[in-house]
Amino acid sequence: MKIALFDYGGVVGFDHVDPAERDLMKIFKASREEINSLLSEKSEQGRLFREGLISEKVFWDIVAKRKKVKPAVTPRKLTQLWMNTYENNIEILELIAKVRQKKCLVGILTNIDVARSRLLSVKIDIKNNFDFYLPSFRFNCSKDSSELWFKINSMLKEEKISDVFYCDDRIEHVNSANNVGWIGVRYIDPNNLKENIETFLGR
């Protein structure tokens, strides 16, 4: 059985969308570069949040402390603003729907925290549009760790899925996918992704 997995931010969703990102910049009195760094999966708090190791409140408290500000809005509101910095890539969602019609399973594999995950589930209607949803927080590790890839690979094998396609905008994650025997492809544009998926489906 085949499955095509996709990252959300940078592939299925456009990231760093305004005006939400500007709103976060104002709240934290931060430049665009600073707010991206504070929320990034490469920051300590960003990684811990995405790995399900700290709560929503603790994450935002750390971000606020780093900038020495006291936001006048709740952690839930901040998370909503953060989720609003992503916009669905409709062209990619339509492509995924077509892949699913060809009897290929589809799923999302992404670094995300439990708070934004609830919003994303609605934003792309995971229940109706995808067969698998693999958020990092459920595995208590992120895509920067080889552990996540081995855990998911083992899980898919238990589901009798042996042929896996994965698309991500970050080359290091593509390489990690290849290292566990998947077909990892870096996202360039919709046409390139379509060509790679067609090759995968025709194998």
Secondary structure, 3 states (H helix, E strand, C coil): CEEEEECCECCCEECCCCCHHHHHHHHCCCCHHHHHHHHCCCCHHHHHHHCCCCCHHHHHHHHHHHHCCCCCCCHHHHHHHHHCCCEECHHHHHHHHHHHHCCCEEEEEECCCHHHHHHHHHHCCHHHHCCEEEEHHHHCCCCCCHHHHHHHHHHHHHCCCCEEEEEECCHHHHHHHHHCCCEEEECCCHHHHHHHHHHHHCC
